[in-house]
Amino acid sequence: MVNYRVQWVQGGKKRTSAVSYDLPSAEDRKRTLEAEGAATDISIVKVQPGQ
């Protein structure tokens, strides 16, 4: 299984999701962050299981 995390910049600080997502869920989280408008440089990053 492939896992993903979402990374973004908020208030000048780089943030990374605390949980791992499958790709559709990561894309949904990215859309949510974009809609909130408080985050920039939002990206989805592939991670190893358990990472």
N, C-alpha and C positions, 0 to 999 in steps of 0.2 A: 504494500500500500504506500502511495506517495502522500506525503504530508506537506503542508504549506503554512507559512506565517505571513502576517501582514506587517509591513514596516511603514512608518510615516513620521513626519516632523510636525510637532505641535508646540507652539510657544517657544520655538527655537531649540527644542529638545528632540532628539531622535527617539522614537518609541517603537517597540516591537510587541506584537500580540503575545499574551502569556500562554495562549493555547495554540495547538496545531489544528489546522482545518483540512478538509478535503477541498479540492479545487472549487467546486460550486459554492461552498460556504465561504471560502476566502474571497471569492469574487463578490459575494453578497456583502461581506464585511467592508470590502473596499468601496463599494457603492454607497454604503451607509456613511462611511467616513467622508466621502466626497459630498454627499448630500448635507451633512452637518456643516461643512464649509470651514471648520476650524483647523483642519489638517492639510498639509502640503506634501509633495514628494511621496505619494502613496504608491507602494509597490507590493507585489506578491512574490515571496521568496520560497523556493523549494528547500525543505529540510529533511534530514534523515529521521525515521521513526524514533521517538524517544528523545529527540533533541530539543 
